[in-house]
Amino acid sequence: MRARPRGGCEHLLQCRVPDADSPDRRVEARRPIELKVEYKRLNTFFADYTKNISRGGTFIKTSRPLPIGTEFLFKLFVPHRAEPLTIHGEVQRIIGHDDPDDPEPGMAIRFVYRDGDPQAEIARIVEGMMTDSLGPRLYARLMDQSQKRSGGR
């Protein structure tokens, strides 16, 4: 499955790292991208798309979010890979249709790594997608700002 990138430079504004005083709780720089994700809830399989991604997590666009705190396994379909990445995630927050700051409903997911999970591979793939999309200079600048904001973790 190929990614469906969203247009040109006008979407780069979504990638900026907020000021330290911003209410935005994100630590990692993120990049807007639509990648197919599949996951299971009870006995039903769902296929949705991401809105953005970072080294630490993703936002899945859906009108059927899982409850906050739910840990689940999902498949992330990455361009130029024969097989999807299988990632553990935890729902951090939910955005509803009525949210004035973000009219697109969905759920913010934090990647959760367990023993044996390919954390380094996932980080490398996400960084590669961000570099390909933003270019190495802008990506490096975003990562530098993200490091400063997170205190160098």
Secondary structure, DSSP 4 states (H G I P E B T S, - for coil): -------SGGGGGGGPPPPTTSS----S-EEE---EEEEEETTEEEEEEEEEEESSEEEEE-SSPPPTT-EEEEEE--TT-SSPEEEEEEEEEEE-TT-SS--S-EEEEEEE--TT--HHHHHHHHHHHHHHHH-HHHHHHHHHHHHHHHT--
